[in-house]
Amino acid sequence: MQFSKKKYIIKLITFFVAFFLFCVGLFIKTIHANNQTEMISKNITMTVLTSVTAGIDNLCNSFDKALLLNNFSEESKTIYANSFNIKNTLYLSDHNFINCAIWFSNLSDYAKTDMTDDQKNSDYYHKLCEARKLFISICENYSGSQSLKKIDNFFNEKKDKDYYKQKLLNSENEYAVLKKQITADHKEIDIYAKKIIDYPLAPKQFKGSYQFPKSINYSISDSYLCIFPSGKTLGRMASAINKSTFKESHNSQNDFLSKYISEYAYYITNYDNVYSYENDSLVYYIICPIFSADDSAITNYNEPIKLAISKHDYALKAFDATKYLKNHLNLFTPKTVKSTKKNIPLEIKNKNIISKKTVYINDTVFQEFKFISNDSVYFYLLNNENGNTLLFTQKEYLSYTNLI
């Protein structure tokens, strides 16, 4: 009987030992499976992050090219494809990159437009440059969920009211010159808006989202106006309801250019049509004011005024005089011109000279010679002060003068 009890005790102990070993084995197996799952998840996430980093780098390169040319028509399709692929790639990861996916989805939607919004282009470009740095850093020093939270926070567009108020305050501080200018009467601006938008009644006013400097915004149908009271700076999008009614008296692009300058840039008395180019159905013009110094006419490249006119009905589609208006409250005092001679330098004397004039770039006065060589346009600059010379292709020159 005693022997039988011992036998049952031994079996019971053996059962518990076996059960314990089974639990330990199951526990170890679970840990091993979890480690394998985490490793697979990490590998997938790293693959996604690497792919996204490469896509962001491609986007930055596309923006670099487009901004250099001031034309997104060639790169918009590439930008759309890369941003769309990045958005889809993010869904392959186990982590929910919701903020990141929304941001790239918005970019792909914007890339389907003509991408002519300079402010949006600048904002997207700077965000992409910062994102490229962030993703490269994370790929080099990946730290699990902590790294993924950085990405979520970086693309989180939700900001509180104080953030926008501070952003507005900082932006307005950059417009100190405009603040000193005389503010137009509100009724006068209403009349101005009616005239611009070609509408008999005052268009509907609405508040914009933290514009700077503070502006009065109007909209009717497919037209939108943003007028800054200080200096009457005008921003215009879309087109007026009534198409242009001036075809009888104005039958060329240049006629309408003169008309719009006299209406919206009435504060300049003399100007030089520096550059123009066509893009889709629009013709873009860059004009610069001419001032006098030492009995010489000098074209001021620091204060370009830009217009876009429809090729079909000659309607004004865009107008920007910000650089001019920021400078002018009797604050603009150009440097004294030491020499106004326009003798053609020997090195380009045998070239096909198209034009020669005196120009003002930054704080320096130059003699500008435009000539053709081997069917290409070049610009030759002669510094009035020290006699130094510079030679540019047309594309390089437009970039050097910050005209585009």
C-alpha positions in Angstrom: 0.0 0.0 0.0 2.8 2.4 0.9 4.6 1.4 -2.3 1.4 2.3 -4.3 1.3 5.8 -2.7 4.9 6.5 -3.6 4.2 5.4 -7.1 1.3 7.9 -7.5 3.4 10.7 -5.9 6.2 10.0 -8.4 3.8 10.1 -11.3 2.2 13.4 -10.0 5.7 15.0 -9.6 6.6 13.8 -13.1 3.4 15.3 -14.5 4.0 18.6 -12.9 7.6 18.6 -14.1 6.5 17.8 -17.6 3.8 20.4 -17.5 6.3 23.0 -16.2 8.8 22.1 -19.0 5.9 22.3 -21.5 5.0 25.8 -20.3 8.7 26.9 -20.4 9.0 25.5 -23.9 5.8 27.2 -25.0 7.0 30.5 -23.4 10.3 30.3 -25.1 8.7 29.5 -28.4 6.3 32.4 -28.0 9.2 34.8 -27.3 11.1 33.4 -30.3 8.0 33.9 -32.5 7.5 37.4 -31.2 11.1 38.2 -31.9 10.8 36.8 -35.4 7.6 38.9 -35.9 9.3 42.0 -34.6 12.3 41.4 -36.8 10.1 40.8 -39.9 8.1 44.0 -39.0 11.3 46.0 -38.5 12.6 44.7 -41.9 9.4 45.7 -43.7 9.4 49.1 -42.0 13.0 49.7 -42.8 12.3 48.8 -46.5 9.4 51.2 -46.5 11.4 54.0 -44.9 14.3 53.4 -47.4 11.9 53.5 -50.3 10.2 56.6 -49.1 13.6 58.3 -48.5 14.5 57.6 -52.1 11.1 58.9 -53.3 11.5 62.1 -51.3 15.0 62.7 -52.7 13.5 62.4 -56.2 10.8 64.9 -55.3 13.4 67.4 -54.0 15.3 67.0 -57.3 12.1 67.6 -59.3 11.3 70.8 -57.2 14.9 72.0 -57.7 14.6 71.7 -61.5 11.1 73.3 -61.6 12.0 76.2 -59.3 15.2 76.9 -61.2 13.1 77.3 -64.4 10.1 78.8 -62.6 8.0 76.3 -64.5 6.4 73.1 -63.1 4.8 71.9 -66.4 7.7 69.5 -67.1 8.1 68.2 -63.5 4.5 68.1 -62.3 3.8 64.5 -63.7 7.0 63.2 -62.0 6.1 64.9 -58.7 2.6 63.4 -58.9 4.0 59.9 -59.6 6.6 60.0 -56.8 4.2 61.4 -54.2 1.5 58.9 -55.2 4.0 56.0 -54.9 5.2 57.2 -51.5 1.6 57.3 -50.2 1.0 53.7 -51.4 4.3 52.5 -50.1 3.5 53.8 -46.6 0.5 51.4 -46.4 2.9 48.4 -46.7 4.2 49.0 -43.2 2.6 47.7 -40.1 2.8 51.2 -38.6 0.0 53.6 -39.3 1.6 56.5 -41.1 -1.7 58.4 -41.3 -0.3 62.0 -41.1 2.5 61.2 -43.6 0.1 59.5 -46.0 -2.3 62.5 -45.9 0.5 65.0 -46.6 1.8 63.1 -49.7 -1.8 62.5 -50.9 -2.3 66.3 -50.8 0.9 66.8 -52.7 -0.1 64.3 -55.4 -3.5 66.1 -55.7 -1.8 69.4 -56.0 0.6 68.0 -58.6 -2.4 67.3 -60.9 -2.9 71.1 -61.2 -0.7 73.5 -63.1 1.3 74.1 -59.9 1.5 77.9 -60.3 1.0 78.8 -56.7 4.4 80.1 -55.6 3.7 80.0 -51.9 2.5 76.4 -52.1 5.5 75.4 -54.1 7.8 77.1 -51.6 6.1 75.5 -48.6 6.1 72.0 -50.2 9.8 72.4 -51.2 11.0 73.4 -47.8 8.9 70.7 -46.1 10.4 68.0 -48.5 14.0 69.2 -47.8 13.4 68.9 -44.0 11.7 65.5 -44.6 14.7 64.2 -46.5 17.0 65.1 -43.7 14.6 63.4 -41.1 14.2 60.2 -43.1 18.0 59.9 -43.8 18.7 60.4 -40.1 16.0 57.8 -39.1 17.4 55.2 -41.6 20.9 55.6 -40.2 19.8 55.6 -36.6 16.5 53.6 -36.4 15.1 53.4 -32.9 11.8 51.6 -33.3 8.6 53.3 -32.2 10.4 56.5 -31.2 11.6 57.0 -34.8 8.1 56.4 -36.1 6.6 58.9 -33.7 9.1 61.5 -35.1 7.6 61.0 -38.6 4.0 61.2 -37.3 4.8 64.5 -35.4 6.7 65.9 -38.4 3.8 65.5 -40.8 1.1 66.5 -38.3 -0.4 69.6 -39.8 -2.7 70.4 -36.9 -1.5 73.5 -35.1 -3.1 75.4 -32.3 -4.3 79.1 -32.6 -1.2 80.4 -30.8 1.1 78.9 -33.4 -0.7 80.7 -36.3 -0.9 84.0 -34.4 2.9 83.8 -33.8 3.5 82.9 -37.4 1.4 85.8 -38.5 3.2 88.2 -36.2 6.6 87.0 -37.4 5.5 87.4 -41.0 4.1 90.9 -40.5 7.4 92.0 -39.0 9.0 91.4 -42.4 6.8 94.0 -43.9 7.9 97.0 -41.9 8.0 99.2 -45.0 4.4 98.4 -45.9 3.2 99.3 -42.4 4.5 102.8 -42.9 2.5 103.4 -46.0 -0.8 105.2 -46.2 -3.7 102.7 -45.8 -6.4 103.1 -48.4 -10.0 103.8 -47.4 -12.1 100.6 -47.2 -14.7 102.0 -49.6 -12.0 102.9 -52.1 -10.7 99.3 -52.0 -14.3 98.1 -52.6 -14.5 100.2 -55.7 -11.0 99.0 -56.7 -12.2 95.4 -56.4 -15.3 96.0 -58.5 -13.1 97.5 -61.2 -10.6 94.6 -61.2 -13.2 91.8 -61.2 -15.3 93.5 -63.8 -18.5 93.3 -61.7 -21.2 96.0 -61.2 -21.8 95.1 -57.5 -19.2 94.9 -54.7 -18.1 91.2 -54.6 -18.4 89.1 -51.4 -15.8 89.7 -48.7 -14.4 86.9 -46.6 -11.5 86.4 -44.2 -8.5 84.6 -45.4 -6.3 82.1 -43.4 -3.7 84.3 -41.8 -2.5 86.2 -44.9 0.4 88.7 -44.5 0.2 91.6 -44.5 -3.5 91.7 -43.5 -5.6 91.8 -46.6 -9.2 92.2 -47.8 -10.4 89.2 -49.7 -13.2 89.0 -52.3 -14.8 86.3 -54.3 -17.6 85.8 -56.8 -18.2 82.7 -58.8 -14.9 81.5 -60.2 -12.9 84.7 -59.3 -10.9 85.4 -56.2 -9.1 88.7 -55.2 -6.7 89.4 -52.4 -6.0 93.1 -51.9 -3.6 94.5 -49.4 -4.6 98.0 -48.2 -1.0 99.1 -47.8 0.1 100.1 -51.3 -2.8 98.3 -52.9 -0.8 95.1 -53.6 -3.1 92.8 -55.6 -3.3 89.0 -55.8 -5.7 87.5 -58.3 -6.7 84.0 -59.1 -9.1 82.4 -61.6 -10.9 84.6 -64.1 -13.7 87.2 -64.0 -17.3 86.3 -64.9 -17.4 88.8 -67.8 -14.6 88.1 -70.3 -12.6 91.1 -71.5 -14.7 93.7 -73.3 -11.8 95.6 -74.7 -11.1 93.8 -78.0 -12.5 96.6 -80.0 -10.0 99.1 -78.8 -7.3 96.7 -77.9 -6.4 94.1 -80.4 -2.9 92.9 -79.3 -1.2 91.4 -76.3 1.0 94.5 -75.9 -2.1 96.8 -75.9 -3.6 94.9 -73.0 -0.2 94.8 -71.2 -0.1 98.6 -71.4 -3.7 98.8 -70.2 -3.2 96.6 -67.2 0.0 98.4 -66.2 -1.8 101.8 -66.3 -4.6 100.4 -64.2 -2.8 98.3 -61.6 0.7 99.7 -61.6 -0.3 103.3 -62.2 2.4 104.4 -59.7 5.2 103.8 -62.3 5.6 106.4 -65.0 8.3 104.6 -67.1 9.2 100.9 -67.4 11.1 98.4 -69.4 9.5 95.2 -70.7 12.4 93.0 -69.6 11.2 89.4 -70.2 8.2 87.5 -71.4 7.5 83.8 -72.0 4.5 81.6 -72.8 3.2 78.7 -70.8 0.1 76.8 -71.9 -2.6 79.4 -72.5 -0.8 82.3 -70.6 1.8 84.8 -71.5 3.9 86.0 -68.5 5.5 89.4 -68.5 8.2 90.9 -66.2 8.5 94.6 -66.3 11.0 96.8 -64.4 10.7 100.5 -63.6 13.2 103.0 -65.1 14.6 105.8 -63.0 16.9 108.7 -63.9 20.3 109.4 -62.5 22.9 111.7 -63.9 20.7 112.2 -66.9 20.7 108.5 -67.6 17.8 106.1 -67.8 18.5 103.1 -65.6 16.4 99.9 -65.5 15.9 98.7 -61.9 16.0 94.9 -61.8 15.4 94.9 -58.0 11.7 95.9 -58.3 10.1 93.6 -61.0 6.4 93.7 -61.6 4.9 90.5 -63.0 1.7 89.9 -64.9 0.1 86.9 -66.6 -2.3 87.5 -69.5 -4.5 85.0 -71.3 -3.6 84.3 -74.9 -7.2 83.7 -75.8 -9.2 86.6 -74.4 -6.4 88.9 -73.0 -7.8 88.7 -69.5 -5.4 89.4 -66.6 -4.8 86.2 -64.7 -2.1 87.2 -62.2 -0.4 90.4 -61.0 2.4 90.8 -58.5 4.0 94.2 -57.5 5.2 93.2 -54.0 8.9 93.9 -54.5 8.2 97.4 -56.0 5.7 98.4 -53.3 7.9 97.2 -50.4 10.6 99.6 -51.5 8.6 102.7 -52.3 7.8 105.1 -49.6 10.4 107.6 -50.8 12.9 105.1 -49.4 14.5 104.0 -52.7 17.7 105.9 -53.2 19.8 104.3 -56.0 23.6 104.6 -55.9 25.2 107.5 -57.9 26.1 106.4 -61.4 29.8 106.9 -62.0 29.8 106.3 -65.7 26.9 106.1 -68.2 29.0 105.4 -71.3 27.7 102.5 -73.4 30.8 101.8 -75.5 30.8 98.2 -76.5 33.7 96.3 -74.9 36.3 94.9 -77.3 35.6 91.2 -76.4 32.0 91.4 -77.7 32.4 94.2 -80.3 32.1 91.7 -83.2 29.1 90.0 -81.7 25.5 90.5 -82.9 24.5 93.1 -80.2 20.7 93.2 -79.7 20.5 95.8 -77.0 22.6 97.9 -74.6 21.4 99.7 -71.5 22.2 100.7 -67.9 20.8 98.4 -65.2 20.6 98.4 -61.4 21.1 95.0 -59.7 21.2 94.8 -55.9 23.4 97.8 -55.0 25.4 97.9 -58.2 25.1 99.8 -61.5 26.1 97.8 -64.6 26.2 98.3 -68.4 24.2 95.5 -69.9 24.9 94.2 -73.4 22.6 91.6 -74.9 23.9 89.7 -77.9 23.5 86.5 -80.0 26.2 84.0 -80.6 25.8 80.6 -82.2 22.0 81.1 -82.2 22.0 81.5 -78.4 21.3 84.7 -76.3 23.9 86.0 -73.9 24.2 88.8 -71.5 27.4 90.7 -70.8 27.6 92.9 -67.7 30.2 95.6 -67.1 30.5 96.9 -63.5 30.5 100.7 -63.5 32.5 101.0 -60.3 35.4 98.5 -60.8 35.2 97.6 -64.4 34.7 93.9 -63.7 32.8 91.9 -66.2 30.3 89.0 -66.1 29.0 86.8 -68.9 25.7 84.8 -68.7 23.4 82.7 -70.8 19.8 83.9 -70.7 18.8 81.3 -68.2 21.8 82.1 -65.9 21.1 85.8 -66.2 17.4 85.5 -65.2 18.5 83.5 -62.1 21.3 86.0 -61.3 18.9 89.0 -61.4 16.2 87.1 -59.4 13.7 88.0 -62.1 12.4 84.4 -62.1 
